[in-house]
Amino acid sequence: MKDVKAKILSNDKVGHVYYKMHLDAPYIARAAKPGQFVQVKCSDSTEPLLRRPFSIHKVKRGIEILYEAVGRGTDILSRKKEGGFVDVLGPLGSGFSMPDRASSLEPRAIIIAGGIGAAPLVYLADELAKKKIKTIVLIGAKTKHLILCEKDFKKVTPEVYVSTDDGSYGCRGLVSKLFHKILKTTESKFETIVYVCGPHGMLKCISDICMERNFECQVSLEEKMACGIGACLGCVVNTRSGNKLACKDGPVFNSSEIIW
């Protein structure tokens, strides 16, 4: 990891409360892997004191972060202008593992994104496409206006499906229901690996489905991280091999290791 002062190349509103910031951070871009994150200092002062963690959304002439303006830190960040600078620490954490081609079956990846959980999964989808891994993407949100990254995912795979809790777009219901439907209508000749990021309840539900079908499932946990390097012990995850830290041992874990 490295602490860099990154120039803001753009900082645009891309949804109801969502923003996308493009940062000129070539070192982090070269070192990053899908699923890793950065810690960003949102203010030039000591208020707020702590950095905020953001998944690496894309690697493209630097890095992009996709974030939701929900508190003081992200509100300050959303008002940053092109040409300004922010302190960025990264890349941090352990990312996603790619499918293993050693199996006799062709690998297939199913990406499941819930709300802002889409943020780290676009970078993952880009890398899977480079490796020519067949990929299906499921996106879930409460309502149409909160759907994220559909166009980004469609650039790498034609198989993108959407569900909304209120039925305002795509299938009505939870994304776990859509997952069941997709599994019934797709071929089973693949070695399936599932990648998920979203609310805790969604992660547990998808994990349970994967356990029943004996699918490998990697989840990216949305935990509060104060330091990002494992020093403050504020992001403990209860696993079958003892307590681990989301910022250091994760944020990506095999779902079967987590005690939900």
C-alpha positions as CSV (number, residue, x, y, z in Angstrom):
1,M,0.0,0.0,0.0
2,K,1.0,3.6,-0.5
3,D,-0.3,7.0,0.7
4,V,-0.6,9.3,-2.3
5,K,-2.0,12.7,-3.0
6,A,-4.3,12.0,-6.0
7,K,-5.6,14.6,-8.4
8,I,-9.4,14.6,-8.9
9,L,-10.0,14.0,-12.7
10,S,-13.8,14.1,-12.2
11,N,-16.4,13.9,-9.5
12,D,-19.8,13.4,-11.0
13,K,-23.3,12.7,-9.6
14,V,-24.5,9.5,-11.2
15,G,-27.7,8.7,-9.4
16,H,-30.1,9.7,-6.7
17,V,-27.4,10.0,-4.0
18,Y,-24.5,8.4,-5.8
19,Y,-21.3,9.9,-7.0
20,K,-18.3,8.6,-9.1
21,M,-14.9,10.1,-8.5
22,H,-12.0,9.5,-10.9
23,L,-8.6,9.8,-9.3
24,D,-5.1,10.1,-10.9
25,A,-3.4,7.4,-8.8
26,P,-1.2,5.3,-11.1
27,Y,0.6,3.4,-8.4
28,I,-2.6,2.2,-6.8
29,A,-4.0,1.4,-10.2
30,R,-1.0,-0.8,-11.1
31,A,-1.1,-2.6,-7.7
32,A,-4.8,-3.1,-7.3
33,K,-6.8,-6.2,-7.6
34,P,-10.7,-6.6,-7.8
35,G,-12.2,-6.4,-4.4
36,Q,-9.6,-4.3,-2.7
37,F,-10.3,-0.8,-1.4
38,V,-8.8,2.6,-0.6
39,Q,-9.0,4.9,2.4
40,V,-9.7,8.5,1.4
41,K,-9.2,11.6,3.5
42,C,-12.4,13.5,2.8
43,S,-11.3,16.9,4.3
44,D,-8.2,19.0,4.4
45,S,-8.9,19.6,8.1
46,T,-9.2,17.2,11.1
47,E,-13.0,17.2,10.7
48,P,-13.9,14.5,10.0
49,L,-10.9,12.9,11.5
50,L,-11.1,9.4,10.1
51,R,-10.6,8.5,6.5
52,R,-13.5,6.7,4.6
53,P,-13.1,3.3,2.9
54,F,-14.2,2.9,-0.7
55,S,-14.0,-0.1,-3.0
56,I,-12.0,0.3,-6.1
57,H,-14.7,0.6,-8.7
58,K,-12.7,0.7,-11.9
59,V,-9.0,0.9,-12.9
60,K,-8.8,3.2,-15.9
61,R,-6.0,5.8,-16.1
62,G,-6.0,5.8,-12.4
63,I,-8.8,4.5,-10.2
64,E,-12.5,5.3,-9.8
65,I,-14.6,5.1,-6.7
66,L,-18.4,4.9,-6.6
67,Y,-19.9,6.2,-3.4
68,E,-23.1,7.2,-1.7
69,A,-23.3,10.6,0.0
70,V,-24.9,9.5,3.3
71,G,-22.8,11.3,6.0
72,R,-20.5,14.2,6.7
73,G,-17.4,12.7,5.2
74,T,-19.1,11.6,1.9
75,D,-21.0,14.9,1.7
76,I,-17.7,16.8,1.8
77,L,-16.3,14.4,-0.8
78,S,-19.2,14.9,-3.1
79,R,-18.5,18.7,-3.2
80,K,-14.9,18.2,-4.3
81,K,-14.1,19.7,-7.7
82,E,-12.2,18.5,-10.7
83,G,-8.5,19.6,-10.4
84,G,-8.4,19.3,-6.6
85,F,-6.5,16.7,-4.6
86,V,-7.3,14.1,-2.0
87,D,-5.1,11.9,0.1
88,V,-5.6,8.2,-0.8
89,L,-4.2,5.2,1.0
90,G,-4.2,1.9,-0.9
91,P,-4.7,-0.6,-2.3
92,L,-5.8,-2.3,0.9
93,G,-7.3,-5.6,1.9
94,S,-7.7,-9.0,0.2
95,G,-9.7,-9.1,-3.1
96,F,-11.6,-11.7,-5.1
97,S,-10.0,-14.9,-6.4
98,M,-10.5,-15.7,-10.0
99,P,-12.2,-19.0,-11.2
100,D,-9.9,-22.0,-11.5
101,R,-9.6,-23.4,-15.0
102,A,-8.1,-26.7,-13.7
103,S,-11.6,-28.2,-13.3
104,S,-13.0,-30.5,-16.0
105,L,-16.0,-28.2,-16.3
106,E,-15.9,-24.7,-17.9
107,P,-16.0,-22.0,-15.2
108,R,-18.9,-19.7,-14.9
109,A,-19.1,-16.6,-12.7
110,I,-22.4,-15.2,-11.3
111,I,-22.0,-11.7,-9.9
112,I,-24.8,-10.5,-7.5
113,A,-24.9,-6.8,-6.6
114,G,-27.2,-5.2,-4.0
115,G,-27.4,-1.4,-4.0
116,I,-24.1,0.3,-3.6
117,G,-22.6,-3.2,-3.4
118,A,-22.2,-2.9,-7.1
119,A,-19.2,-0.7,-6.5
120,P,-16.4,-3.4,-6.4
121,L,-18.1,-5.8,-8.8
122,V,-17.7,-3.7,-12.0
123,Y,-13.9,-4.0,-11.7
124,L,-14.3,-7.7,-11.1
125,A,-16.5,-8.1,-14.1
126,D,-13.9,-6.3,-16.3
127,E,-11.2,-8.7,-15.2
128,L,-13.4,-11.8,-15.7
129,A,-14.1,-10.5,-19.3
130,K,-10.4,-10.2,-19.9
131,K,-10.0,-13.8,-18.9
132,K,-13.0,-14.8,-21.1
133,I,-14.9,-16.2,-18.2
134,K,-18.6,-16.6,-18.9
135,T,-20.4,-14.2,-16.6
136,I,-23.9,-13.5,-15.5
137,V,-24.8,-10.4,-13.5
138,L,-27.8,-9.9,-11.2
139,I,-28.5,-6.4,-9.8
140,G,-30.9,-5.8,-7.0
141,A,-32.2,-2.5,-5.4
142,K,-35.2,-1.2,-3.5
143,T,-36.5,0.8,-6.5
144,K,-35.7,1.8,-10.1
145,H,-33.8,5.0,-9.1
146,L,-31.4,3.1,-7.0
147,I,-30.2,0.6,-9.7
148,L,-26.5,1.0,-10.2
149,C,-24.0,0.1,-12.9
150,E,-26.3,-1.7,-15.3
151,K,-24.7,-0.1,-18.4
152,D,-21.2,-0.8,-17.0
153,F,-22.0,-4.5,-16.6
154,K,-23.7,-4.7,-20.1
155,K,-20.4,-3.6,-21.6
156,V,-18.8,-6.9,-20.5
157,T,-21.7,-9.4,-20.7
158,P,-25.1,-9.5,-22.3
159,E,-26.5,-11.5,-19.4
160,V,-27.5,-8.8,-17.0
161,Y,-30.7,-9.1,-15.0
162,V,-32.3,-6.7,-12.6
163,S,-34.8,-6.9,-9.8
164,T,-36.4,-4.3,-7.6
165,D,-38.2,-4.8,-4.3
166,D,-41.2,-2.7,-5.5
167,G,-41.2,-4.0,-9.1
168,S,-40.6,-0.6,-10.6
169,Y,-37.9,-2.1,-12.9
170,G,-37.0,-5.6,-13.9
171,C,-38.3,-8.5,-11.8
172,R,-40.4,-7.8,-8.7
173,G,-38.8,-9.0,-5.4
174,L,-35.5,-9.6,-3.8
175,V,-32.4,-10.4,-5.9
176,S,-32.3,-13.8,-4.1
177,K,-35.6,-14.7,-5.8
178,L,-34.1,-13.7,-9.2
179,F,-31.0,-15.8,-8.4
180,H,-33.3,-18.9,-7.9
181,K,-35.0,-18.1,-11.2
182,I,-31.7,-17.8,-13.1
183,L,-30.4,-21.1,-11.7
184,K,-33.6,-22.9,-12.9
185,T,-33.2,-21.5,-16.5
186,T,-29.5,-21.7,-17.1
187,E,-27.3,-24.7,-18.0
188,S,-25.7,-26.7,-15.2
189,K,-22.7,-27.8,-17.1
190,F,-20.5,-25.1,-15.6
191,E,-18.3,-25.0,-12.5
192,T,-20.1,-22.0,-10.9
193,I,-18.5,-19.4,-8.6
194,V,-20.6,-16.7,-7.1
195,Y,-19.4,-13.2,-6.2
196,V,-21.6,-11.0,-4.0
197,C,-21.6,-7.6,-2.4
198,G,-24.5,-5.9,-0.7
199,P,-26.5,-5.7,2.5
200,H,-25.7,-8.3,5.2
201,G,-29.1,-10.0,4.9
202,M,-28.7,-10.5,1.2
203,L,-25.2,-11.9,1.6
204,K,-26.5,-14.5,4.1
205,C,-29.4,-15.5,1.9
206,I,-27.2,-15.9,-1.2
207,S,-24.6,-17.8,0.9
208,D,-27.3,-20.2,2.0
209,I,-28.4,-20.9,-1.6
210,C,-24.8,-21.5,-2.6
211,M,-24.3,-23.9,0.3
212,E,-27.3,-25.9,-0.8
213,R,-25.9,-26.2,-4.4
214,N,-22.3,-26.6,-3.4
215,F,-21.2,-23.4,-5.2
216,E,-18.2,-21.5,-4.1
217,C,-19.3,-18.1,-2.9
218,Q,-17.1,-15.1,-2.2
219,V,-18.7,-12.2,-0.4
220,S,-17.4,-8.7,0.0
221,L,-18.4,-7.4,3.4
222,E,-19.6,-3.8,3.9
223,E,-18.1,-3.1,7.3
224,K,-17.2,0.1,9.0
225,M,-13.4,0.5,8.9
226,A,-11.6,3.2,10.8
227,C,-8.0,2.6,10.0
228,G,-8.0,0.2,7.1
229,I,-4.8,-1.6,8.1
230,G,-5.9,-3.8,11.0
231,A,-4.6,-1.5,13.8
232,C,-7.9,-0.4,15.5
233,L,-9.6,-3.8,15.6
234,G,-12.9,-2.1,14.7
235,C,-14.1,-4.4,11.9
236,V,-14.1,-7.8,13.5
237,V,-15.7,-10.6,11.5
238,N,-16.7,-13.8,13.3
239,T,-15.4,-16.8,11.2
240,R,-15.1,-20.6,11.8
241,S,-11.3,-20.1,12.2
242,G,-11.7,-17.3,14.8
243,N,-12.1,-13.6,14.7
244,K,-10.7,-11.9,11.6
245,L,-10.6,-8.3,10.4
246,A,-12.5,-7.1,7.4
247,C,-9.9,-4.5,6.4
248,K,-6.9,-6.9,6.6
249,D,-8.2,-10.4,6.1
250,G,-11.0,-9.3,3.8
251,P,-13.1,-7.5,2.8
252,V,-13.6,-10.6,0.6
253,F,-14.2,-13.9,2.4
254,N,-15.4,-17.3,1.4
255,S,-19.0,-17.3,2.6
256,S,-18.7,-20.8,4.1
257,E,-16.1,-19.4,6.6
258,I,-18.4,-16.8,8.0
259,I,-20.5,-17.4,11.1
260,W,-23.6,-15.5,10.0
